[in-house]
């Protein structure tokens, strides 16, 4: 390995671009659903699948890809992930077919899962001799920058070049990172201590999650009763996973990370609740602004952008505060702020653009206060040798929470909207949003805000349930 400072910075830049891609495209897809829906004349249920389908691989395969990377080499798998992501993103707009687009978004999510699994590990290895904390901070900031730029840059791209541009932006960026990895990581390969004996359990666990999340994503389109075999198969794979996991000498999820470790369990549960309550923001507000209020994509992006911007700005501050006074108070305060903001959105009779900007900004403050301290709680509650699996479990909670957030918002909104609006919102059959349609959407919107508020307040409580002294 070329351990010169210049090459290490080159590797850090490469992994930072990779870390940027997944949150950017995930949020940009959620933001673009109104325009995609209009382009394909989709129903409300069909557009809701698009952000969910990207998250299915991220929720399902991180632990499996972690084990494969340990066996085959993280750099090799990292490059493979960049290739999958780039090809899928560039091919997504190639054919005007809804199910083709769904397939390409799924494969892009698959590539994103590989990148999310390996970016941090490569940075940790590269900076093992010093500067690791700074490098990991830059890597984490890249994730937040992806979330921050998605509404603004996505809105700008969609406004002037339509929805395809978010894929044409992401694909070349992934190719750039792939070429940079070929130059900067020529003599690097990273393998873990685990052998192939864990792949069976990891595969069973991935199948359990992927079947369950697929059922949640497509239930509204094909019918939950018709797809009931998916959760049944999912439970079967869970049983097989537990059967082998309990008997394994080297389990993929060591019981030591859970046993008598209330901090680890509570912090992961709180992360799940946080993402369930907050992730549907871009999806719900993009529809509310662009479809119901007829706001342009660019202006919609500007209205939504205070939330991720304030989250990025406050995350490092919250991390420093957590080091001084402990993570429990900071993380819980963040969840209380999030819950109070959603409660105000529920209580407001008429939500203006200014209300949205201010309250989403306050939610960003809460998220910024919560994120870094909660992550520190998770990683600080386990032994160093268990940090990899702890990170994988936290990632699974994060992406599963994001998935559940979209599913829940879709279900609630669809319960209040008349069928005519569900079918015709993007198809062109409804040209004008009448007071009846507006009121029905707002009723569902307010219930989504109320549910998010309740979940955030529950998260504020679970965040305090940590080991003594933490």
Beta strands, then each sheet from edge to edge (+ up, - down):
end
